[in-house]
Amino acid sequence: LAPVTQDAYIPSMPVMAVELHTTESAVGLSLQINWILSGLVALALGIASDKYGRRPSLLLALACYVVGSLMAAVSPNIHCLIFGRCIQGIGGGSQALCYAISRDLIEDEEERSRFNSTLAIFGCSAVVLAPTVGGIVAVFLGWRMVFVLLACWGLVALFNIFALLPETKQSVQQPALNAPSADDQGTFAPL
């Protein structure tokens, strides 16, 4: 979702600035804030998915993505657009969970590398195609429809994850860092 989300509305930025009575720089800020939040949230989602599980973390992120996309679609001003893009950015951080889930499900390293390479190829293709598709949608249906379609795409992903993806993280109890091991008689075990 993240590459398409970040680039799909770029061709519409001048029109958005006029319609929202703001500058193109302010509309561009919504793009940059989304990038920053997606990156920061990816770290937080990684930690949350280790603690609470991949599935609930992914479902929460995708729900935020859908809500943020719809907020951006109906935003009456630049402040609401930026806020919607912030919420949407939380969902954009879910991309990192794909790699954690593939690690959980695919034991063979070669097969996992092929799968992750395929994900990367789709991501690169999305970066190239998103502005073109977003521009075509905006010309015929308006820039707000770009965000509505992103919300629909997120909703499809949300329902598919809910219906088809079980929890992939195995519950492994990790010993505390300061817990002595049986081998060392009270000293820290080597890392």
Disulfide bonds with the S-S distance in Angstrom:
none
